[in-house]
Amino acid sequence: MHGFGRKLLVAVAVLVGAVGTAKAGGDYMPTGARTTQPVGHYELCQRLPDECNQRTAKGAPIELSRKLWATMISVNNDVNTKVKPVTDLEAYGIEEYWAYPDKGYGDCEDYALEKRRQLMRAGVPAGDLLITVARQPNGDGHAVLTVRTSMGDFVLDNLQPKVLLWSQTPYTYLKRQSETNSGVWVTITDGRADAVASVR
């Protein structure tokens, strides 16, 4: 544990240095206008209306403290370890079904939902915990959890054990939840790719 604590402090120190020398705004996803809500999220909100009723006042992202960084890493590891990867077709018999992985299995958006739930329980505001839809390099759709912090937008991903800045991941980002309304989605203008395809 002592060794882990030392490694965590070094990681945070490196992170602080790297972000401190980055261009202003370079570590945040550039978001645009309101866009369509993924069908799976819409249907989740019909079953669980509170999922779409979370309002957060527009403001600065949460401060990335050592405690929050450790919590983000812990939640990412915990959910990635405990949830068994299973497709919606295998689990529910349909192509797209967003749900909390309460039975111990789920696919990418279910991992993201659970991480969001756990971080909200830890005190992170809903407006800083945004489910985000992306494309993998192979073209497949993917969902991750974006955490808005004072040092940039970090991604918690079931395919990656490390918590990374969004710009350090291989994905093309398409859209995410609004930081002020969990039932609204906004576009992401990912300038790192030439073309962006739309997803459900």
N, C-alpha and C positions, 0 to 999 in steps of 0.2 A: 504494500500500500504506500509505503514511504517513497519507493522508487517511482510508482505511478504518479504520486503527487508532484515529484520533482519534474517528471516528464511533462505533466500537464502545465506546470508553470513555465517551462521552457517553450512549449508549444504556444502558449498565450503570448509570451514575450516576442516570439518570432512573428506571430500573427499581428500583434500591435505594431511592430516595426514595419511589416510589409504593408499593412493598411495605411499606416501613417504616411508612407511615401508614395502611395497611389494617387492618381489624379482624383480631384474632387468629383464625386458622383460616379466614378468608374466601377465601383463595386456594387452598384444597385441596378436591378433590372429596369430597363426603360419601359414604362407602361404607357398605354394609350387609352383609347376610348372604350366605352362599354361594349361588350361582345356577348355572344351566345353562351349560355350556361351549358356545360356538358350534360348530356341526357342522364347519365348515371347520378350526377349530383342533384339534378332537378328531381329525379324520382326519390332519392334519399330524403330530400326536403319535404316531399309529400308524405313520406312515412314518419319523418322526425322533423316537424316544422321548426323547432328551436334551432336546427342547423342553419336555417336561412334568416333568422331573426337577430343575429348578433350584430350590434351596432358599436362602432368604435369612433370616437372623435378623431378627426385628422390631426396628427401631431408627429413629433419626432419619434423614430423607432426606439425600442427598448435599449437601454445601456447594456453593452456586452461586457459583463463582469466576469471574473474568474468563476464565480458560482454558477452563472447562467451557462457559460461555456461547458463546464463540467456536467451540468444537467442535460444540455443538448447532446453531448457525447453519450451519456448514460442512457437517455431515452432512445436514441438511435440504435445503440447496441442491444438494449433490452428488447425492443420490439423486433428488430431484425433477427434476433436469436430465438425468441419465443413463438413467433408466428411462422407457420409452415406455408411456403409459397404454393398456392393452388389457383388455377384460373377460375373465372366466373362460370365458364361452361362446365367445368368439373364440379364446382361447388353448388351451383344453383341451376344449371341446365340452360342458362342464357348467356349471351355474349357480354353484356355490360350490366353489372349490379354492384353498386357501391354500398358497403356495409362495414360496421366495426367488426374486427376479427375476434369476436367474443368466443367463438368456438375453437380458436387456435389456428385458424388458417385464413388465407385471403390473398388478393393480388395487390399490385402496387398502390392503388388508391386506398385500399383498406389499411395498408401499413401507414400511409400518410394521415389518414383519419385518426388512427390510434395514437400516433406521435403527437398530433395536434391536441387531442384530448388530454394526454398526459402532461404536455407542456402548459396547457391552460390550467390544469389542476395545480401545477407548480407556480402559478401566478403570472404567466406570460399573457399579455392581452391578446384577444382574438384577432385584432387588427395587425398583429405582428406574426401571425401563424396562418400562412396562406397556402392552400392546396394549389398546386401548379401543374399544368399539363405541358408536356414536351414531346419531342421526337428523339428517339435514339438514333445513333449513326446508321443503323440498319434500316431505319424508316419506321420501326414499330412505335406505337404510341406509348407514353409512359406518364406516370404521375408521381410527384414528389412533394414534400413539404418544404416551403420556403419560410425561413425565419428572418424577419426584418430586424436588424440590429444597428446600433450606432456605428458599427464597423463594416456594414454591408449586408447583402442578402446571402444567407447561408442555406445550403440544401441538405436536407435529411433524406436519404435515399435507401431503399431496400436493396439496391444492387451495389451499393458502395459502403464499406464499413467506416470510412472517414467522413467527417462533416466538412464540406468544402464550400468556398465561395461559389456562387452560381457560375461565374466566369471561368472557374477551374474545371468545370464538368464538361463532358463531351456532347451535351444535349443541345438541341435547338428549341428554345422556349417559345410557346405559343400563347398561352393565356393563364391567368390566375385569378383567385378571388380578390375582390376589392379590399383594400385595407380599412375601409369605413363601413362595409356592409357585406356580411358573409354570404348573402344570397345573390350578390352581383359579381360578375366576372369582367375583367378588363384584358385588353390585348397586351402582348409583350412584343416590343420591336427589338428583336434579337439581331443586332447588326453584324454578328459574327458569321451569319449564314447568308447566302445569296437569295435563297427562296425559302419560304415557310409555307408548309401545307397545313390545311385545317384539319381538325380532328372532331370527333363527336363531342 
